[in-house]
Amino acid sequence: MTPKEATSHKDLRSRPVSRSCSMVLVVGVLVAGVLVSGVLFGCGHATPATDAPLERARRAPDAEEIRDAALSAIAAASATDLGKASDAAPAPEDAAAPAVPRLPPLPPDPLFTNLVVPPFPQAVVSVPNGATSARPLLVVLHGTSDRPDWNCDAWRHITGAQGFVLCPRGDDDPRESTPGDHRYTLRGGAHLRAYLHAAIDALAARFVGYVDVERPVVTGFSLGATEIAQLALSDPARFPRVAQLEGGHDVWTSPSIATFASGGGARVLFGCGSRWCLPPARAAAKRLERGGVEARVVFAAVGHTNDRPLQEAIMGELAWFLDGDRRWTP
């Protein structure tokens, strides 16, 4: 089935050293912030709710070099001042190490951007605007004849834009597309796993230092829910938290649950917008619980979509779902 309603996202903008060392640090961070902003985003921004081409991602090979140069200048100047201070008086043995400078804040715009992932289609990324340190990652797989931007928008809202949301884009689906509304369908199996790993690598290379790609939360809608569960089963230690909306319940057989539990799987959250979804979701949750994996089910009557009421229902279980992963704490 095909989601029929696009979500609105107009409302989604989220919300000691010496004196000379301090001045160098401030100036250096400000300069680095301006440079990194230009390299990461350029001058445009993406608008997920429209079919206008999203701003093309810029894989600037010098992003790391620019920031490292700025931080190296800060470190060199700080070392000079500290060296002068050590001539006058030795530092106490128990003195704390100098604090590591925070990264320049990610700019307030764009909220969403395209990510080049050769040789695959461009992915859509929701950016944790204002971040000054490494933020966690959530991966979303869309459904059949669906769109990545709708799903990125939904999970940006659910997580409060605390982390990066990475949304791979499927192949063009001309049978379900109309003028101004292009639809996509992901190819599954080994092809999708290769795409996903390449996309994570591309994200880490573009947002150097800002994204923590370890143990990403993985989610999927409809067909994407089935594919994401199979991905988690391939490496439970890397993908211990799975959220499945409107599908994928049959993946959780007794053998697969045993594999997930023994491999480090932690929690599975099912979201349903259709009445037909509830019985298989509840049955899968019971099987998971019997197999030693915590699982819960939420429902909102939105049909086969991930519209706002279902998002709000998921938010009600978010503290439980992310419990134990402090990276998602505001």
C-alpha positions in Angstrom: 0.0 0.0 0.0 1.1 3.6 -0.6 1.1 6.5 1.9 -1.3 9.1 0.6 -0.5 12.0 2.8 2.6 14.1 3.0 3.6 15.4 6.4 4.0 19.2 7.0 7.3 20.4 8.4 6.9 24.1 8.5 7.1 23.9 12.3 10.1 21.7 12.6 13.0 24.2 13.2 14.4 22.9 16.4 14.5 23.9 18.6 40.3 27.5 32.6 43.2 28.9 30.3 45.1 32.2 30.2 43.4 35.4 28.9 45.6 35.2 25.7 44.7 31.6 25.2 41.0 32.4 25.6 41.2 35.1 22.9 42.9 32.9 20.5 40.4 30.1 21.1 37.4 32.4 20.5 38.8 33.9 17.3 39.8 30.4 16.0 36.5 28.8 16.7 34.6 31.7 15.0 36.8 31.5 11.9 36.4 27.7 11.8 32.6 28.0 12.2 32.3 30.3 9.2 34.5 28.1 7.0 32.9 24.8 8.1 29.4 26.3 7.5 30.3 27.1 3.9 31.9 23.8 3.2 29.1 21.6 4.7 26.1 23.4 3.2 27.0 25.9 0.6 24.4 28.6 0.1 21.3 26.6 -0.6 18.9 24.4 1.4 16.7 21.5 0.9 12.9 21.6 1.1 11.6 18.1 1.7 7.9 18.8 1.1 8.3 19.9 -2.5 9.4 18.0 -5.6 11.9 20.7 -6.5 15.4 19.2 -6.6 16.9 19.3 -3.2 20.2 21.2 -2.7 23.0 19.1 -4.1 25.3 17.9 -1.3 28.8 19.1 -1.6 31.4 16.4 -0.8 34.1 18.9 -0.1 37.3 17.0 0.3 38.9 19.8 2.4 36.2 19.9 5.2 38.4 18.1 7.6 41.5 20.0 6.5 39.9 23.3 7.1 38.7 22.5 10.6 41.9 20.8 11.5 43.9 23.8 10.4 41.8 26.1 12.5 42.1 23.9 15.6 45.8 23.3 15.0 46.3 27.1 15.1 44.4 27.3 18.3 46.5 24.5 19.8 49.8 26.0 18.7 49.0 29.4 20.1 47.8 27.8 23.4 51.0 25.7 23.6 53.1 28.9 23.2 51.3 30.7 26.1 51.4 27.6 28.3 55.1 27.2 27.6 55.7 30.8 28.8 53.7 30.2 31.9 55.7 27.0 32.7 58.9 29.1 32.7 57.5 31.2 35.5 56.0 28.4 37.7 55.6 24.6 37.3 52.0 23.4 36.9 50.6 21.3 39.7 50.9 17.6 39.1 47.1 17.1 39.6 46.1 20.0 37.2 43.3 19.1 34.9 44.1 18.7 31.2 43.0 21.6 29.0 39.4 21.3 27.7 39.0 20.2 24.1 37.5 23.1 22.0 34.0 22.5 20.9 33.2 22.3 17.2 31.7 25.4 15.6 27.9 25.1 15.7 26.2 23.6 12.7 24.3 26.4 10.9 20.5 26.9 11.6 19.8 26.2 7.9 19.2 24.0 6.0 17.2 21.6 8.1 17.5 18.9 5.4 20.1 18.3 2.7 21.0 15.8 0.0 23.9 13.4 0.4 25.8 12.1 -2.6 26.4 8.3 -2.2 28.1 7.0 -5.4 27.0 4.9 -7.2 23.6 4.9 -5.4 20.8 7.6 -5.5 21.3 10.6 -3.3 20.0 10.2 0.3 18.2 12.8 2.3 19.6 13.9 5.7 18.0 15.8 8.5 20.7 17.9 10.2 20.9 18.5 14.0 21.3 22.3 13.6 23.4 24.0 16.2 25.3 20.9 17.2 28.8 21.5 18.6 29.8 17.9 19.3 29.3 14.5 17.7 25.5 13.5 17.5 24.0 10.1 17.2 22.5 8.6 14.0 19.1 7.3 13.1 18.5 5.5 9.8 15.1 5.4 8.1 14.0 3.2 5.2 10.9 4.3 3.3 8.2 2.1 1.9 7.1 1.0 -1.6 6.3 4.0 -3.8 7.2 6.3 -1.0 9.6 9.2 -0.4 12.7 9.6 1.8 11.9 13.2 2.7 8.6 12.4 4.3 10.2 9.8 6.5 13.2 12.1 7.4 10.7 14.8 8.4 8.7 12.4 10.6 11.7 11.1 12.5 13.2 14.6 12.9 10.0 15.5 14.7 10.0 12.4 16.8 13.6 12.8 18.0 13.5 16.6 18.4 16.4 16.9 15.9 18.8 15.7 18.5 20.8 13.6 16.0 21.3 13.0 12.3 18.5 11.3 10.4 19.7 9.4 7.3 17.1 8.5 4.7 18.3 6.4 1.7 16.4 7.0 -1.5 15.0 4.1 -3.6 15.0 3.8 -7.3 12.5 5.9 -9.4 9.0 4.4 -9.4 7.4 5.8 -12.6 4.2 3.8 -12.2 3.3 5.5 -9.0 4.8 8.9 -9.7 2.8 11.9 -11.0 4.0 15.3 -12.1 5.3 17.1 -9.1 5.2 14.0 -6.9 8.0 11.5 -7.6 7.9 8.2 -5.8 10.7 5.7 -5.0 11.1 2.0 -4.1 14.1 0.6 -2.4 15.8 -2.5 -3.7 16.3 -4.9 -0.8 18.9 -7.5 0.2 22.6 -7.2 -0.4 22.1 -4.1 -2.7 20.3 -2.2 0.1 22.9 -3.2 2.7 25.7 -1.9 0.5 23.8 1.3 -0.1 23.2 1.8 3.6 26.9 1.2 4.5 28.0 3.6 1.7 25.6 6.2 2.9 26.8 6.0 6.5 30.4 6.4 5.3 29.5 9.3 3.1 27.7 11.0 6.0 30.7 10.6 8.3 33.0 12.0 5.6 30.9 15.0 5.0 30.2 15.9 8.6 33.6 15.1 10.0 33.5 15.2 13.8 29.7 16.0 14.0 28.2 12.5 13.6 28.7 9.4 15.7 27.9 6.4 13.4 28.3 3.8 16.1 25.2 1.7 16.9 22.7 3.8 14.9 19.0 3.4 15.6 17.3 1.8 12.6 13.7 2.3 11.5 11.5 1.5 8.6 8.0 2.1 7.2 6.0 -0.7 5.4 8.5 -2.5 3.1 11.2 -0.5 4.8 10.1 -2.0 8.1 10.8 -5.5 6.8 14.1 -4.6 5.3 15.3 -2.8 8.5 14.5 -5.8 10.7 16.5 -8.0 8.4 19.4 -5.5 8.5 19.3 -5.6 12.3 19.4 -9.4 12.3 22.5 -9.3 10.2 24.4 -7.4 12.9 22.4 -7.0 16.2 25.4 -5.6 18.1 25.6 -2.7 15.6 21.8 -2.3 15.3 20.4 -3.1 18.7 17.3 -0.8 18.5 14.7 -1.3 15.8 11.5 0.7 15.1 9.1 -0.8 12.6 6.0 1.1 11.3 3.2 -0.6 9.5 5.0 -3.9 8.6 7.8 -6.4 9.1 6.2 -8.3 11.9 6.7 -11.7 10.3 10.5 -11.3 10.4 10.5 -12.1 14.1 10.3 -15.9 14.2 11.7 -17.8 17.2 15.1 -18.5 15.5 15.5 -14.9 14.4 14.6 -13.6 17.9 17.2 -15.9 19.4 19.8 -14.6 16.9 18.9 -11.0 17.7 18.9 -11.5 21.5 22.1 -13.5 21.6 23.8 -11.0 19.3 23.1 -7.9 21.5 19.7 -6.8 20.3 18.0 -4.6 22.9 14.6 -3.3 21.9 11.9 -3.4 19.1 9.2 -0.8 18.8 6.2 -1.4 16.6 4.0 1.5 15.3 0.6 1.0 13.7 -1.6 3.4 11.9 -3.9 0.7 10.5 -6.2 -1.7 12.4 -4.9 -4.7 10.4 -1.4 -3.9 11.8 -2.2 -4.3 15.5 -2.8 -8.1 15.8 0.5 -9.2 14.0 2.4 -6.4 15.8 1.2 -7.5 19.3 1.9 -11.1 18.4 5.5 -10.2 17.4 6.0 -8.2 20.5 4.9 -11.1 22.7 7.3 -13.5 20.8 10.2 -11.0 21.3 9.4 -10.7 25.0 9.4 -14.4 25.4 12.8 -14.5 23.6 14.3 -12.0 26.0 14.0 -8.8 23.9 11.9 -5.9 25.1 9.2 -4.9 22.7 6.2 -2.5 22.7 3.4 -1.5 20.3 1.9 2.0 19.8 -1.2 2.9 17.7 -2.8 6.0 16.2 -5.6 5.9 13.6 -3.8 7.4 10.7 -4.1 4.6 8.2 -1.1 3.4 6.3 1.0 6.5 6.9 3.4 7.9 9.5 1.5 11.1 10.1 1.7 13.3 13.2 -0.6 11.4 15.5 1.5 8.2 15.1 4.6 10.2 15.5 3.3 11.6 18.8 2.4 8.0 19.9 6.0 6.9 19.2 7.3 9.9 21.2 5.5 8.6 24.2 7.7 5.5 24.1 10.9 7.2 23.1 12.4 7.4 26.6 12.0 3.6 26.9 13.2 2.9 23.4 16.4 4.9 23.7 17.0 4.1 27.4 20.7 3.2 27.9 22.0 5.2 25.0 23.0 8.5 26.6 23.9 10.1 23.3 20.2 10.8 22.7 19.8 12.7 26.0 19.2 16.4 25.3 
